Amino acid sequence: PAAGDVITQIYADSNGNIWGFSPQGVHTLDITQSGWTMEQASGTQNWPHGLPRGVLEDDGILYIPLWETGTGDSGFAAAGVARWDLMTNSPLSTWSTANDLHSDKITDIIRVGDQLFFASADAGIGRYDVPGDLWKVTWDADNWLLDNRVAGLEVSGDELFILGKDNVQTYSVSTGSFSTSISLESLTLGGEGRNNIL
């Protein structure tokens, strides 16, 4: 990367390519593994400014949540989820609140069955039906979640675990129903959910 550019996420895709994501853009590790090549600069078509906060690969597409950087005039607001097509080696349109994503502050992305789940810091969980190419009803504090602040998601067996502000909720994938809620305090985890993620 250029001077002053810091890669905050590294990802090895299913083809063995090494990707680096930074506030300045998208990079790939060159074939000799001696340097990085800038594939797409931030602030250009289909790749907004933002701090990369994770990577999910699903069906040939990389999904990268981009969070705010800096403050005031020198900073950029959270931008939603940038997407990269591995087949064409090019960016796809960014998903944000401007085009159906429920929040621009995405904390985690996970695939569960035919759906992508997008946890957010402020608006619950957005759900995208991949084969149907459509957004489903958002889970939030107005329907099934205890809180709109979701720090993380994980699947184990048939259960989806949802780490909220001060609890873990479970959702049965096979029955399609929420089952239990466990307080973080009862698990001897202090603070908010976001403080308990490694």
Backbone torsions as a table, in degrees:
resi	resn	phi	psi	omega
1	PRO	NA	162.3	178.5
2	ALA	-67.5	162.6	178.1
3	ALA	-56.6	134.8	179.8
4	GLY	86.6	-9.7	178.9
5	ASP	-92.1	129.3	-177.9
6	VAL	-121.2	121.6	176.7
7	ILE	-73.9	124.4	-177.6
8	THR	-106.0	-13.5	177.9
9	GLN	-138.4	133.2	173.4
10	ILE	-120.9	140.0	-177.4
11	TYR	-145.1	134.0	173.0
12	ALA	-99.6	116.0	-177.2
13	ASP	-79.9	176.4	-175.6
14	SER	-66.5	-13.5	176.7
15	ASN	-95.3	-0.3	179.6
16	GLY	90.2	2.8	178.0
17	ASN	-78.1	143.5	179.3
18	ILE	-102.6	124.7	-178.9
19	TRP	-111.5	144.9	173.0
20	GLY	-125.9	132.7	-179.7
21	PHE	-119.4	134.1	-177.9
22	SER	-139.8	170.2	174.5
23	PRO	-60.8	-19.8	-179.9
24	GLN	-87.0	-16.8	178.6
25	GLY	149.7	-157.3	-175.2
26	VAL	-108.2	132.0	-178.4
27	HIS	-128.8	153.4	169.2
28	THR	-123.8	146.6	176.1
29	LEU	-77.4	129.2	-176.5
30	ASP	-68.0	166.2	-171.9
31	ILE	-59.8	-29.7	178.9
32	THR	-85.1	-3.3	-178.3
33	GLN	56.6	35.7	-180.0
34	SER	-110.7	-6.0	-179.6
35	GLY	-170.9	170.5	-178.0
36	TRP	-105.4	143.8	175.1
37	THR	-111.9	128.5	177.3
38	MET	-74.9	118.5	178.7
39	GLU	-91.6	-34.5	-177.7
40	GLN	-155.6	126.7	178.0
41	ALA	-83.8	147.9	175.2
42	SER	-68.0	153.6	179.0
43	GLY	79.0	11.7	177.7
44	THR	-111.2	179.9	-176.3
45	GLN	-52.8	126.4	176.5
46	ASN	64.9	9.0	174.1
47	TRP	-137.3	94.8	-176.4
48	PRO	-76.2	169.1	172.3
49	HIS	-68.7	153.2	175.6
50	GLY	157.3	162.0	178.6
51	LEU	-92.4	114.4	179.6
52	PRO	-61.3	133.1	-175.4
53	ARG	-126.5	37.2	179.6
54	GLY	134.8	168.6	178.8
55	VAL	-145.4	135.1	170.2
56	LEU	-127.3	130.9	172.8
57	GLU	-103.0	129.3	177.8
58	ASP	-148.1	120.7	175.0
59	ASP	52.6	45.1	175.3
60	GLY	80.7	10.9	178.8
61	ILE	-125.9	135.6	172.5
62	LEU	-95.4	133.6	177.4
63	TYR	-113.4	124.9	-176.2
64	ILE	-129.6	109.7	174.5
65	PRO	-66.6	134.8	178.8
66	LEU	-116.6	121.1	-178.9
67	TRP	-103.3	169.2	-177.8
68	GLU	-62.4	152.6	176.2
69	THR	-129.2	142.7	175.9
70	GLY	61.9	-169.6	178.3
71	THR	-140.0	162.2	176.0
72	GLY	61.1	-145.2	-176.3
73	ASP	-66.7	-23.0	-178.4
74	SER	-89.4	-4.0	-176.8
75	GLY	-105.2	171.9	178.4
76	PHE	-129.5	143.2	178.4
77	ALA	-72.6	161.6	174.4
78	ALA	-55.9	142.5	-171.2
79	ALA	-114.7	3.5	-178.4
80	GLY	90.6	-135.3	-175.8
81	VAL	-124.2	115.2	173.9
82	ALA	-81.4	148.2	-177.9
83	ARG	-129.2	142.6	-179.0
84	TRP	-128.5	127.0	179.4
85	ASP	-87.8	115.6	-178.3
86	LEU	-71.8	-28.0	179.8
87	MET	-70.5	-42.6	-177.7
88	THR	-96.3	-5.8	-177.3
89	ASN	52.2	50.8	-178.3
90	SER	-151.2	159.7	-179.5
91	PRO	-75.0	150.4	170.9
92	LEU	-105.0	173.6	178.8
93	SER	-60.6	144.8	178.3
94	THR	-77.7	138.1	174.1
95	TRP	-91.9	128.2	-179.4
96	SER	-151.7	-178.4	177.8
97	THR	-65.7	-14.4	176.8
98	ALA	-74.2	-17.0	-178.2
99	ASN	-144.2	52.9	169.4
100	ASP	92.6	-16.6	175.1
101	LEU	-67.2	138.2	-172.9
102	HIS	-72.7	-20.5	-178.6
103	SER	-154.9	152.4	173.6
104	ASP	-92.0	-7.5	-178.0
105	LYS	-105.2	76.3	-176.5
106	ILE	-87.0	126.7	-178.1
107	THR	-98.3	-24.7	-177.0
108	ASP	-162.2	150.8	175.9
109	ILE	-134.4	136.2	179.9
110	ILE	-146.6	149.2	174.6
111	ARG	-98.7	129.6	176.7
112	VAL	-130.5	110.2	-176.4
113	GLY	60.4	-124.5	180.0
114	ASP	-94.2	10.6	-175.6
115	GLN	-120.0	146.9	167.3
116	LEU	-98.7	131.7	178.4
117	PHE	-107.4	130.5	-179.1
118	PHE	-116.4	102.7	177.3
119	ALA	-77.4	144.9	-179.6
120	SER	-131.9	159.9	179.9
121	ALA	-80.4	-8.5	-172.4
122	ASP	-145.3	-5.6	-173.0
123	ALA	-143.8	28.6	176.2
124	GLY	77.5	-142.0	-174.7
125	ILE	-124.4	120.6	173.0
126	GLY	-86.0	144.4	-178.5
127	ARG	-127.5	128.3	-178.5
128	TYR	-118.1	122.3	177.7
129	ASP	-81.5	107.4	-174.2
130	VAL	-64.7	-55.1	-178.3
131	PRO	-66.1	-32.2	179.9
132	GLY	-82.3	-11.7	-179.2
133	ASP	52.5	49.7	179.9
134	LEU	-149.2	154.5	178.0
135	TRP	-86.8	137.6	177.1
136	LYS	-100.1	174.9	-179.4
137	VAL	-59.1	133.5	177.6
138	THR	-72.5	137.4	172.4
139	TRP	-87.1	125.9	178.3
140	ASP	-151.1	-171.9	-176.6
141	ALA	-68.1	-13.9	177.8
142	ASP	-84.6	-12.5	177.3
143	ASN	-128.3	-80.5	-169.8
144	TRP	-109.9	-18.6	-176.9
145	LEU	-91.3	152.6	177.6
146	LEU	-77.5	-24.0	-177.2
147	ASP	-153.3	151.3	177.7
148	ASN	-78.8	-13.9	-178.6
149	ARG	-89.3	108.0	-178.2
150	VAL	-116.7	118.0	-176.0
151	ALA	-87.3	-28.1	-177.0
152	GLY	-169.8	164.2	-179.8
153	LEU	-134.2	147.1	175.5
154	GLU	-154.8	144.8	177.1
155	VAL	-113.9	135.6	173.7
156	SER	-138.9	116.1	-176.7
157	GLY	61.3	-121.1	-177.3
158	ASP	-96.3	2.6	-173.3
159	GLU	-109.7	135.2	169.1
160	LEU	-99.7	124.5	179.0
161	PHE	-102.4	129.4	-175.5
162	ILE	-117.0	112.1	179.8
163	LEU	-87.5	109.3	179.2
164	GLY	-96.2	-167.0	-178.6
165	LYS	-59.9	-47.9	-177.8
166	ASP	-137.2	25.3	-180.0
167	ASN	-157.6	168.3	170.5
168	VAL	-119.9	119.9	174.9
169	GLN	-100.4	148.4	176.3
170	THR	-117.6	146.3	-179.4
171	TYR	-131.1	127.2	178.7
172	SER	-81.4	117.9	-179.2
173	VAL	-66.7	-40.5	-176.0
174	SER	-72.2	-37.5	-178.9
175	THR	-93.1	-15.1	-179.7
176	GLY	69.6	37.1	-178.2
177	SER	-139.6	150.4	174.5
178	PHE	-77.5	140.5	-176.0
179	SER	-115.1	-65.2	-174.2
180	THR	-128.0	165.6	172.7
181	SER	-135.1	131.6	-178.9
182	ILE	-122.2	128.5	179.0
183	SER	-72.5	145.9	176.7
184	LEU	-65.0	-32.6	178.5
185	GLU	-61.1	-41.5	179.5
186	SER	-68.8	-18.9	176.3
187	LEU	-93.3	8.7	-176.7
188	THR	56.2	35.9	174.3
189	LEU	-106.9	120.5	-177.7
190	GLY	-87.5	160.5	175.3
191	GLY	75.5	-167.5	180.0
192	GLU	-82.9	161.5	-179.2
193	GLY	-53.5	-40.3	-177.6
194	ARG	-64.2	-20.9	179.1
195	ASN	-84.8	-4.3	-176.6
196	ASN	-109.7	15.8	179.5
197	ILE	-103.9	134.8	176.7
198	LEU	-85.8	NA	NA
